[in-house]
Amino acid sequence: MNIHRFEQTIGGHLYNIEVTPSGDRWRAQLHRRPGALTAMMPFYAGTPQEAFQMLTQWLTLAYERQTARASASALTATAPTLARPAS
């Protein structure tokens, strides 16, 4: 089987990505370690490079969204509370 392997660092995490043929397309997915489960869907494209790029773009977007959400939570937690006037 023709397997393309890539390493990509996103958000400080190293991802091992495998791209394999699947019919007339290429399938990119995270490399599965023995005994480890993964729920991530694969990405399909016409070439190995396109499939790899689609998966890394999705991982980058997911990381950026998580970072933005964590930053917003931190800002909310540290924001000063406005006192309400006594009635």
MDAnalysis code that builds the backbone (N, CA, C; Angstrom):
import MDAnalysis as mda
import numpy as np

u = mda.Universe.empty(261, n_residues=87, atom_resindex=np.repeat(np.arange(87), 3), trajectory=True)
u.add_TopologyAttr("name", ["N", "CA", "C"] * 87)
u.add_TopologyAttr("resid", np.arange(1, 88))
u.add_TopologyAttr("resname", ["MET", "ASN", "ILE", "HIS", "ARG", "PHE", "GLU", "GLN", "THR", "ILE", "GLY", "GLY", "HIS", "LEU", "TYR", "ASN", "ILE", "GLU", "VAL", "THR", "PRO", "SER", "GLY", "ASP", "ARG", "TRP", "ARG", "ALA", "GLN", "LEU", "HIS", "ARG", "ARG", "PRO", "GLY", "ALA", "LEU", "THR", "ALA", "MET", "MET", "PRO", "PHE", "TYR", "ALA", "GLY", "THR", "PRO", "GLN", "GLU", "ALA", "PHE", "GLN", "MET", "LEU", "THR", "GLN", "TRP", "LEU", "THR", "LEU", "ALA", "TYR", "GLU", "ARG", "GLN", "THR", "ALA", "ARG", "ALA", "SER", "ALA", "SER", "ALA", "LEU", "THR", "ALA", "THR", "ALA", "PRO", "THR", "LEU", "ALA", "ARG", "PRO", "ALA", "SER"])
u.atoms.positions = np.array([
    [0.853, -1.186, 0.000],
    [0.000, 0.000, 0.000],
    [0.892, 1.240, 0.000],
    [0.501, 2.205, -0.766],
    [1.242, 3.459, -0.891],
    [0.790, 4.421, 0.219],
    [1.615, 4.593, 1.241],
    [1.271, 5.453, 2.381],
    [2.202, 6.658, 2.407],
    [1.621, 7.844, 2.499],
    [2.385, 9.083, 2.664],
    [2.258, 9.479, 4.126],
    [3.378, 9.779, 4.748],
    [3.363, 10.188, 6.163],
    [3.888, 11.614, 6.278],
    [3.189, 12.404, 7.086],
    [3.550, 13.795, 7.317],
    [3.565, 14.062, 8.810],
    [4.386, 15.009, 9.224],
    [4.350, 15.536, 10.593],
    [4.030, 17.011, 10.486],
    [3.133, 17.466, 11.337],
    [2.725, 18.871, 11.322],
    [2.532, 19.339, 12.751],
    [3.127, 20.466, 13.103],
    [2.935, 21.049, 14.424],
    [1.885, 22.144, 14.323],
    [0.847, 22.011, 15.139],
    [-0.239, 22.997, 15.177],
    [-0.502, 23.307, 16.636],
    [-0.385, 24.559, 17.002],
    [-0.633, 24.968, 18.374],
    [0.298, 24.295, 19.365],
    [1.504, 24.002, 18.949],
    [2.474, 23.383, 19.843],
    [2.325, 21.870, 19.971],
    [1.369, 21.275, 19.264],
    [1.158, 19.821, 19.309],
    [1.642, 19.218, 17.997],
    [2.372, 18.132, 18.079],
    [2.847, 17.433, 16.889],
    [1.801, 16.405, 16.469],
    [1.381, 16.491, 15.219],
    [0.421, 15.549, 14.661],
    [1.118, 14.693, 13.616],
    [0.915, 13.384, 13.688],
    [1.389, 12.450, 12.672],
    [0.205, 12.116, 11.786],
    [0.340, 12.442, 10.521],
    [-0.759, 12.291, 9.578],
    [-0.371, 11.265, 8.517],
    [-1.293, 10.375, 8.218],
    [-1.096, 9.384, 7.172],
    [-2.096, 9.641, 6.057],
    [-1.613, 9.546, 4.824],
    [-2.477, 9.688, 3.665],
    [-2.360, 8.393, 2.858],
    [-3.495, 7.764, 2.621],
    [-3.511, 6.481, 1.914],
    [-4.514, 6.530, 0.765],
    [-4.290, 5.701, -0.255],
    [-5.263, 5.661, -1.356],
    [-6.564, 5.018, -0.896],
    [-7.662, 5.541, -1.433],
    [-8.989, 5.001, -1.130],
    [-9.796, 5.076, -2.425],
    [-9.747, 4.018, -3.191],
    [-10.404, 4.051, -4.503],
    [-9.659, 5.000, -5.409],
    [-10.365, 5.960, -5.964],
    [-9.724, 6.944, -6.850],
    [-9.388, 8.246, -6.118],
    [-9.474, 8.222, -4.792],
    [-9.159, 9.412, -3.982],
    [-8.070, 9.064, -2.975],
    [-7.665, 10.094, -2.219],
    [-6.682, 9.926, -1.142],
    [-7.347, 10.293, 0.167],
    [-7.039, 9.516, 1.197],
    [-7.654, 9.683, 2.515],
    [-6.589, 10.118, 3.519],
    [-6.798, 11.277, 4.167],
    [-5.884, 11.779, 5.200],
    [-6.544, 11.592, 6.557],
    [-5.760, 11.064, 7.490],
    [-6.254, 10.911, 8.854],
    [-5.079, 10.935, 9.807],
    [-5.376, 11.169, 11.086],
    [-4.330, 11.127, 12.090],
    [-3.844, 9.690, 12.215],
    [-2.547, 9.538, 12.399],
    [-1.961, 8.206, 12.576],
    [-2.498, 7.601, 13.858],
    [-2.966, 6.379, 13.770],
    [-3.506, 5.686, 14.949],
    [-2.394, 4.912, 15.638],
    [-2.231, 5.185, 16.897],
    [-1.273, 4.420, 17.695],
    [-1.928, 3.122, 18.118],
    [-1.141, 2.053, 18.258],
    [-1.730, 0.773, 18.673],
    [-2.517, 0.918, 19.979],
    [-3.749, 0.464, 19.970],
    [-4.584, 0.497, 21.156],
    [-5.297, 1.814, 21.391],
    [-4.944, 2.845, 20.638],
    [-5.572, 4.161, 20.828],
    [-6.794, 4.291, 19.922],
    [-7.814, 4.939, 20.426],
    [-9.020, 5.182, 19.646],
    [-8.983, 6.590, 19.088],
    [-9.583, 6.779, 17.947],
    [-9.704, 8.121, 17.398],
    [-11.097, 8.276, 16.808],
    [-11.699, 9.405, 17.050],
    [-13.037, 9.667, 16.549],
    [-13.004, 10.701, 15.428],
    [-11.811, 11.104, 15.000],
    [-11.713, 12.130, 13.977],
    [-12.022, 11.564, 12.596],
    [-12.838, 12.300, 11.866],
    [-13.194, 11.854, 10.532],
    [-12.014, 12.035, 9.584],
    [-11.928, 11.192, 8.560],
    [-10.868, 11.367, 7.566],
    [-11.261, 12.447, 6.559],
    [-10.291, 12.944, 5.842],
    [-10.520, 13.933, 4.793],
    [-10.091, 13.320, 3.466],
    [-10.919, 13.470, 2.441],
    [-10.659, 12.882, 1.129],
    [-10.397, 13.977, 0.101],
    [-9.467, 13.692, -0.829],
    [-9.157, 14.642, -1.898],
    [-8.539, 13.887, -3.080],
    [-8.271, 14.626, -4.146],
    [-7.742, 14.029, -5.368],
    [-6.270, 13.677, -5.316],
    [-5.502, 14.363, -4.455],
    [-4.070, 14.084, -4.339],
    [-3.709, 13.943, -2.858],
    [-2.576, 13.287, -2.576],
    [-2.149, 13.180, -1.180],
    [-1.944, 14.546, -0.525],
    [-1.340, 15.475, -1.254],
    [-1.073, 16.808, -0.701],
    [-2.364, 17.560, -0.387],
    [-3.355, 17.458, -1.272],
    [-4.645, 18.124, -1.022],
    [-5.335, 17.555, 0.213],
    [-5.322, 16.248, 0.365],
    [-5.947, 15.623, 1.534],
    [-5.229, 16.056, 2.804],
    [-3.903, 16.067, 2.767],
    [-3.105, 16.523, 3.906],
    [-3.439, 17.970, 4.253],
    [-3.517, 18.832, 3.250],
    [-3.819, 20.245, 3.492],
    [-5.212, 20.438, 4.083],
    [-6.180, 19.666, 3.620],
    [-7.539, 19.788, 4.163],
    [-7.565, 19.422, 5.642],
    [-6.881, 18.346, 5.998],
    [-6.852, 17.931, 7.401],
    [-6.117, 18.954, 8.263],
    [-4.974, 19.461, 7.803],
    [-4.233, 20.432, 8.613],
    [-4.979, 21.756, 8.715],
    [-5.708, 22.145, 7.680],
    [-6.519, 23.370, 7.770],
    [-7.612, 23.205, 8.823],
    [-8.251, 22.039, 8.866],
    [-9.288, 21.789, 9.853],
    [-8.703, 21.790, 11.265],
    [-7.551, 21.129, 11.448],
    [-6.910, 21.105, 12.765],
    [-6.527, 22.518, 13.211],
    [-6.024, 23.323, 12.279],
    [-5.647, 24.704, 12.597],
    [-6.878, 25.512, 13.008],
    [-7.954, 25.372, 12.264],
    [-9.193, 26.080, 12.599],
    [-9.708, 25.659, 13.968],
    [-9.693, 24.368, 14.239],
    [-10.152, 23.874, 15.539],
    [-9.285, 24.431, 16.664],
    [-7.972, 24.468, 16.462],
    [-7.070, 25.016, 17.478],
    [-7.353, 26.511, 17.689],
    [-7.513, 27.265, 16.610],
    [-7.767, 28.709, 16.725],
    [-9.093, 28.980, 17.445],
    [-10.105, 28.188, 17.150],
    [-11.405, 28.372, 17.820],
    [-11.299, 28.063, 19.306],
    [-10.574, 26.993, 19.643],
    [-10.393, 26.624, 21.049],
    [-9.619, 27.710, 21.795],
    [-8.591, 28.245, 21.157],
    [-7.787, 29.305, 21.770],
    [-8.624, 30.561, 21.988],
    [-9.443, 30.916, 20.993],
    [-10.301, 32.099, 21.122],
    [-11.325, 31.907, 22.237],
    [-11.890, 30.707, 22.330],
    [-12.876, 30.417, 23.371],
    [-12.233, 30.487, 24.754],
    [-11.021, 29.944, 24.885],
    [-10.320, 29.976, 26.174],
    [-9.970, 31.409, 26.550],
    [-9.571, 32.223, 25.573],
    [-9.244, 33.621, 25.849],
    [-10.477, 34.391, 26.300],
    [-11.608, 34.147, 25.652],
    [-12.845, 34.827, 26.027],
    [-13.274, 34.429, 27.438],
    [-13.107, 33.160, 27.775],
    [-13.457, 32.704, 29.132],
    [-12.557, 33.353, 30.167],
    [-11.279, 33.481, 29.850],
    [-10.333, 34.099, 30.784],
    [-10.669, 35.570, 30.981],
    [-11.047, 36.266, 29.915],
    [-11.405, 37.676, 30.034],
    [-12.663, 37.846, 30.877],
    [-13.641, 36.977, 30.679],
    [-14.877, 37.049, 31.454],
    [-14.601, 36.793, 32.931],
    [-13.740, 35.860, 33.218],
    [-13.427, 35.499, 34.608],
    [-12.684, 36.613, 35.330],
    [-11.901, 37.403, 34.608],
    [-11.100, 38.455, 35.236],
    [-11.719, 39.843, 35.104],
    [-12.851, 39.963, 34.414],
    [-13.482, 41.272, 34.242],
    [-14.021, 41.771, 35.583],
    [-13.883, 43.072, 35.835],
    [-14.413, 43.603, 37.089],
    [-15.934, 43.533, 37.090],
    [-16.495, 43.301, 38.244],
    [-17.947, 43.217, 38.389],
    [-18.445, 44.610, 38.772],
    [-19.479, 45.044, 38.076],
    [-20.064, 46.348, 38.365],
    [-21.042, 46.210, 39.515],
    [-20.901, 47.077, 40.477],
    [-21.806, 47.049, 41.641],
    [-23.136, 47.675, 41.240],
    [-24.205, 47.090, 41.720],
    [-25.537, 47.631, 41.457],
    [-25.870, 48.623, 42.572],
    [-26.483, 49.708, 42.202],
    [-26.893, 50.659, 43.242],
    [-27.982, 50.047, 44.130],
    [-27.943, 50.391, 45.385],
    [-28.962, 49.906, 46.333],
    [-30.291, 50.559, 46.012],
    [-31.377, 49.810, 46.151],
    [-32.684, 50.400, 45.853],
    [-33.336, 50.934, 47.086],
])
